[in-house]
């Protein structure tokens, strides 16, 4: 699969920039698509391929059939106008207008390969770990870039066929944990964990999934005409000119949804950064306090009666997203290189799944009080 993807990158670059030398530099480990840093002439670009629009984990687990079958279907997929990377390139071009957020420029797209310009600079994850006292400020800067998307009526900017709904938190959760996916949970950690850890993780995930299905049913139906960025996470936010300037956003997954979708994913993935890096407890507490202040500010316009269901909605999305990505890493075949974050989360899978289990139980307990403070304490324990 990797040899095929690398060859497609070379072929696409040759078609887009005839005569320019192409050098594939560093492979960027990912569970979603094949990504490579590339030198094309004098430019540094990032090249990404998508095989049938599914994750590499699903592909390697045989969800799309044998490799000859995949290759045959991929030839047709690369020419489809609704291919995943075709939509991503279109979204980046729409967002790059004067009224949108700052996003990485598209250098070109050809036959299922998208090339984007490299954006140097520290990511949001880097800055949070280095300047935890500025957590809320950095988060607010990030979300400020999305104000044009979060306004009512923003969905008119994007054709419904151009959304990337398959990256939504709820859609991913249902796809991974519907009734037919029982075998998927049984196989978690098969090539990544020891048997004892595997058994405990599977039990915790099963219990958490059951609770989250129940919690999901209590959430309000999606309404409104705003857009969510969809794939907002700390490694997708870069400050090329330093933390006092505007950030640049990478890898959009625009979908119709409320601003809470972006807030939930940003908070979920920030917590995973803490669990993976396990910084000094003081740093962890500063970042968590910043997240809490951010959430409170977003709910500041609500009365006490409205605030509790709003918080439960946010926390349910957070837990679903955490379970979505953690189980993807756990189910990855051993031969698939994982990003450093993924490797660290596999090692911390048991305490992380225990966190999801206990918080989901709290959310279903009508007598639970002080849930927010307990959650912060539990996260701090897992990140210690």
N, C-alpha and C positions, 0 to 999 in steps of 0.2 A: 504494500500500500504506500509506504513512504517513497519507494523508488518511483512508483507511478506518479505520485503527487509532485515530486521534485522535477520529474521530466515535464509535467504539464506546466510548471512554473517557467522552465526554460523555454518551452515552446510559445507560451503566451508572451513572454518578454521579447522573444525574437519577432513575433508578429507585431507587437506594439512599437518596438524601437529597433527596426532592422539595422544591423551593422554595429549596434552597441554591444560591448562585451558584458556578459552576465556572470556573476559569481555569487553562488549561494553561500552566505556567511554562516550564521548561527541558526540552528533549528530552535524554535521557541516552543517548548512543551505545552501542549494544550489537550483538553479532552473533547473539544468541540470541533475543531478543524485543524488542518495541517498548515502551520505558519512557519515562515522562514524569513530571516533578515537577508536582504539581497543587495548586492552592488550592481547597479545597472548604469554603465558608463561611469559618470562621476557622482551619481546620486545614490544615497542609501534609502532603500524602500523596504516596506514590509509586504511580503506576498502571502496571500492566504487562499487556500482551496477549500471547497466544501464538497464532500462526496455524498450525493443524494440528499443533502440538506440535513443529515442526521449526525449525531455525535460520533466521534471515533470509537468511543466505548461501545455504543450500540452496534456499530459496523463490525468491530472485531469480535463481538459476542455472537455474530451471525444473524442479527435481526433482519438483515436485508438479503440473506441467502449467501451462496458461495461467491468467491471472488470473481470467477468468470461471469456470473449473473450480474454482479455489481458493476463490472466494467462495461457490460453491454448496456445496462440501464443508465450508467453515468454519461455515455455518449449522447443520449437523448436529453438527459437532465441539463447538461451544459448549454444546450441551445434554448432551453425554456425561458420565456420572459419573466417567469415568476420564481426563478431560482433564488436561493437564499442570498447569495452574494450579489446578484443583480439588484435585489431589493435593498441590500445594505449600501451599495454604491449610490443608488438613487436617493436614499435617506441622507447620506453624507452630503450630497449635492444640494438637496433641499435645505438642510440645516446650515450650510455654509453661506446662505444669504445674509444680507446686512442686519436683518431683524432676528437672527437666530443665535444660538450659542457658538462659541469657538470650537470647531471640530477639526480633526486631522484631514488634510486635503486628499482627494482621490487622484492618484497619478494615472491610473488606467485600469480597465477591466477587459478581459478577453477569455472566451471559452472556459468560464467557470473559475477564473483566477482574478482576484482583485489585488491591486497594488496601491498602497497608501504611503504618503510621505512620512518619514520618521519624525517624531516629535521628541526632542531631547529634553531632559529636565527631570526633577524629582516628581514622583507620583504622590497622590494623596496619602497612600500608606506610608511612604518615606517621611513625609512631613509630619504626620500624626505621631509617629514613633520618635521623631526628633524634636518636635515642638508640641507636646501633648496639651500644654496650657492654651493652645490656640485651636483646640478641636472644634468647638462650636463655630468659631469664626471661619475656619477652613471649610467646614460643612456648609455653612450659609453661603460662602462664595460659590461653592459647587452648585448648590440648588438655585442660586440666583441666575446662573446661566440657563436654567430650564424654565424661567418664568414665561417666556413666549410660548412654550409647549404646554404649560400648566394653565394657561388662560382658557376660559370657555370659548369654544369655536375654533380652537387650534386644530382640531381633527380635520377641518376642511382643507388644511394644507397638504394632506396626504391622502391619496387614493386608497380606499379600503383594501384593495388588492396589494398595496405596497407595504402594509404593516408586517411586522415580524412577531405575530402572536405566539409562535411556538417557543419564544423565549420568556413568555409571561410566567410569573410565579405559580399562579393557580393552574394554568394549562399544563405546565411541566409536572406539577404535583399529580394531577389527574392522570396524565399519560404514564407516569412511572408507577403509580400506586393504585391503579384501578383494580377491579376484581380479578382480571386475568393476569395480573403482575405478581401473583404470590410467589412464583418460582424465582422471580428477580430478587425478592427480599431474601429468600432462602440461600441464594448464592452470594450474598454480600460478603466481601472479604475473603472469598475462596482462594485468591492468589496473593492476598496482601496481609492477612492476619493469621495468628496462631489459632488453633481450634477453640480454645477456651474463650479468647476474646471474641471470635466470630460468633459463638453461641450467644454470648451476652449481648452483643451488638444487634443481632437479628431479633432477639426477644424485645429489646428496647425499641427498635425501629417499628416492629409490628404494633406495639402498644401505642406508640406516638402517632403512627399513621391512622390508627382507628380513632384516636381522640381528635386529630386534626381534620379528619373527614367530618366529624360531628361539629367542630368549631367552624369549619368552612360553610356549613349549611346555615349558620347564624349570621354570616356576613351579608351586608346589603348587596343587592344586585348592582353590577356596574352601570352607572348612569353618567350623563354629562357628555360633553363634546371636547374634552381636553385630551392631550396626548401625554404618555409617559415615555421617558427615554428608554426604559425597559431593561437595559443591561448596565445599570449604573453601579460601579464598584470601585474601590480605592485605586486599583491598578489601572483603571481606565480614565483616570483624571490626572493630567500632567500639568505642571507649572513651568513652562520653558523660560519664563522671565522672572521667576521667583514668586514667593507666596504673597507678595503685596500687589501682584498683577492678576489678570484674568487667567483662569485655567483653560486648557484645551481638553476636549472630551474625545475618547476613542470608541470604536465598536458600538454603534447605536443598535438598538433593537426596538424601534418606535412601535408603539401599539396604543390603541385607544384605552385609556384608563385614567384613574385619579392620580393626583400627585403623591398619594400615600404609597403607591407602588414603588416609586423611586426612593422615597424615604425609607421604606422597609428594606429594600435590597441594599441600599447604602449602609444602613445600620447592621444588617445581617453580615455583610461581607467585612465590615470593620471589626465586628466581634470575632470573626474567623481569623483576621489578621492578628488579633491579640492572642487567640488560642494557639496559633501557629508560632508566633515569635516569642511569646511568653516574656514580655519586657519586665523591667523592674516594677514591683507592685504599685509604687507611687505613680509611675507613668500610666499603668493600666487604669488606676482609679481616676486620674485626670481625664483620660479619654472617655471613660464610662460616664463620668459626671458631665462632660461636654455633650455626649449623646443624649443624656437625660434632659439637659437644658434645651437641646434642640427639639426633642419631642414635645416638651412642655410648651415651648414657644409656638409650635405648629398647632397645638390644641388650645392655645390661649383664648381664642374667640368663643370657645364652647363653655356652656354651663356645666356644673358639677354632674348633673344627670346624664348629659351627652358625652362627657369626657370618658367615662368608664367604657362604654361600648366602642368609642373611637380607639382607645388604647388597646382593647382586646382585638380589634380589627388589625391594628398595626402589629401587635405581637404575634398574631396568627400568621400573617404574611411572613414575618421574620422567621418563625419556626419552620414554615413550609419551605422557604428558600434555603434555610440551613440544612434541612433534611435532603432537599433536592441535590445540592452540590456535594454534600458529604457522601451520600450513597453513590453518586456517580464516581467519585474517587475510589471508594471501596470496591466497586464492581469492575474497575479497570483491569484488564489483563496485565500480568506482570511485565510483559514485553513492551507495553505502552509507556513511554517516558511521561512522568507527571511533573507539573511545575513544582517548585520548592514548597509553595503553600500547600499543594495537594499532598505531597509526601508527608509534611508535618501534620496535616489533619488526619491522615491515615494512622499515624502513630498515636494521635490523641483521640481516636475515634470513640473509644469507650466513654471517657468522661464527657465528650461532646454530645454523644447520644443520650447519656444520662441527663445532661442539662436540658435537652429538648424534651425528654420524658417528664422531668419534674415540672418544668414550666408549663407544658401542655396540660398536665394534671391540675396545676394551680388555676389555669384559665377556666377549667370546667367546674371548679369548686365555687359555688355561689357564696360561701361563707368566707372565702379568702380575702384578706385585707392586706394592704401594704405590699401588693404583688410587685410593684416596680422596684422597691428597695431590695426585696429578696432576690429578684432577678439580677440586679447589679452585683450583689454579694456572690451569687452563684457563678456568674461569669468571671468575676475576679478570682474565685477559687480555681476554676478550670484553666484560667490563663496564668496561674501562679507556677 
